[in-house]
Structure formats: structure tokens, C-alpha cells
Amino acid sequence: MKSPARELLDLPPYGRTQVEKRADLTQRIEALTRFHYEACAPYRNVVDRVFGGLGRVDFRRIEDMPFLPVSLFKDLELKSVPDAEVIKVLTSSGTTGQQVSRIHVDAETAQVQSAVLIKVAQHFLGKERLPMVILDHAGVVKDRRSYSARGAGILGMAQFGYRPFYALRDDMSLDLAGLRDYLGTMKGRRILLFGFTGMVWQHFVQALEASSLRLDLSDSILIHSGGWKKLEALAVSQEDFRERLRAVAGIPRVVNFYGMVEQVGGVYFENELHFLQAPIYSEVIVRDPVTLAPRPDGQPGLVQVVSCLPTSYPGHSLLTEDLGVIHGADLPGTAMKGRSFEILGRVPKAELRGCSDTFQTRAA
């Protein structure tokens, strides 16, 4: 199937008002729902058993269309293309012994996801590729056929830089001498840094603080992603995170983004208000953790992410394991149109397991 997102690639990623975007996106999500229903038997089984089949679905609102909990990708093989068309399999991050999600990607989905990531990232970085410091080690991206969410994130962002320098050694220690040499060769050029939030904190900020050295990255931008669980446990707020980065390295602009391997390319970058923003290809919904009914703006609940990108697997409408709140749409103070939201943290395991069990039991 040709991705419905292809028709949007020539448009500004934040150029449509919420009303304009929602009217267009509703049709695209309906088309994807019907396609995956026919092409993926496990998805069809879930829709039939949990949502009563397509005949009972009201396609006038995205909120009323079928969705999957992300945990199903750990238990079921969910793909809508033949094995011969799968060019890579992405896996979610997980600790030892945990099941991981397996996401089957074909050429069409990979191309569109990459194109959308470029459009969104260029809104913040511009079109010129920048010297790049990756706050990780090079071993993470060795296997191109099957790699983790971490490796996929690095490779996705690496296309916006050139001459990348991996600032961590294999043992996760900061290669401070190598980093200073690299910055010396790039003096006078704007630097792009990328890393995952917890690792940036532990292996960059804290390592620099321990060394009592300060880097001059006053002409740079840091893009980071990943959960705040580790930092919240240390009582480190997002404002603290930005301030400490300025203190040890002079980094003037720090931009967080939210995304997941189950919906690669469906990325939500921060706007000027430090809220996450849904671009024209995507939408975010917040649901009551118990009833799963949509909640109005300002009320926290389970975050559902919707994207018109995935065609090789039914990842177009997913109920996440995160709590969030919607702050409104087309907000004053930012030129970025669409819904603004905030991630508040992870759902307690008992609540999350109950929601997943409901889907598993009814879909069995």
C-alpha cells in the first residue's frame, strides 16, 4: 500500500490548524484501518473481538476508530506485508529477560518515515547538515538489519549531521579528550548533539561536572529523547536538565522529542513553550485509564498516538504506556499549529497490566 502520508510531504509539518489537520487525518486513518484489517489477520481478530468488527466502527472521529495497546507487539507478530517485503525488523528497548516489540518495516514505510523525520527535524535544524556529536558509542548501530530502538534513533538523527563523533567509549565513559579535539577541528561551526535523555544526564552532564571541566558549545543545539523516569527519581526537572547543560557546556538550545519504535517517524518535538507538538501526519488523544473514554484538554490520562505513516504493520493507532495531558491546540506563543501536550510519566504497572489483559482476553 502506498503510504497516505506521501501526499503531505510537500507541506509544512506544522502549517495546518487543528481543525484543518483533523479533517484530513481522519480520512487517512480510516484508509489505513481498512487496509490493515484486510492485510493482517491478528489485527483483524482484535478489531472483530474488541471493537465488534469494522461494521460497528464510527469512522467520523479518530477517537472512535480501533486502536492497539503497544504491548501487543511484544506478544503478536503484527505485519501487513509478506515476509519477502520486510527489509528490517526493529526491536524496542528492554531490560534482560523482558519481551521486546518486533516491528516489521518494508521499503515504503521506511522511506516515508525517513522523509517525515527529515521534514520535522529541518523545522528546528534547517536544511544544512551540521557537524554532529552523538552522545553514545558506535557499537549500537553495527547491525543494520535488526537493531534496537536506540540504534534506530541514532541512525534516524545521523542523517542531519556529518562527520559524526561518538562521544562515549564502549564502556560508556566519556571520551573527553577525543571530544575536545573534535570540537577544535569544528571551531566556528554550529554543532548538533544528539542523545537519549538518561544517558545525556549520566554520561555527559554528570561526567563533565565530575571532571570540573567546561566545554564551549555556545553555538550548538541538543536534540534528545527518552523517558524521564531515571531523572525524576533523582528529582531532576526538565528545567534543571537544561540549566545544568548550559552550566557545563554552554548549550543554548535543548529540544526534547517523544516517539517510540512501534511508530517510528511519528515524532513529537517540543515547541517554544516546552510542550510536545503533533505535526500534520500525527495526532495525540488522551483516554481515561479505566474506561478508555477520551478525556478533554487539561485532564490527564493514557496517551494514544495516531500516525498515517505505517503501512507494513498496523501501528497507525496505538495506546501507549504513558500518562499525559493535552494543553490545547494552535496555542498562542508558538507558530506551530496542532495539538500541544505533555508526558507526565509511565502508568502504574497494575493499571497497565489490567488494560493489556482486557485486550488480550477479548482478542484471544
Secondary structure, DSSP 4 states (H G I P E B T S, - for coil): ---GGGGGTTS-TT-S-HHHHHHHHHHHHHHHHHHHHHH-HHHHHHHHHHH--GGG--TT-GGGS--EETTHHHHS---SS-GGGEEEEEE----TT----EEEEEHHHHHHHHHHHHHHHHHHH-SS-EEEEESS-GGGGS-SSEEEHHHHHHHHHHTTEEEEEE-B-TTS-B-HHHHHHHHHHTTTS-EEEEEEHHHHIIIIIHHHHHHT-----SSEEEEEES-SHHHHHTT--HHHHHHHHHHHH---EEEEEE--GGGTT--EEB-TTS-EE--TTEEEEEE-TTT--B--TT--EEEEEEES---SSS-SEEEEEEEEEEEEES-TT-S--SEEEEEEEEPPHHHHHHHHHHHHHHH-
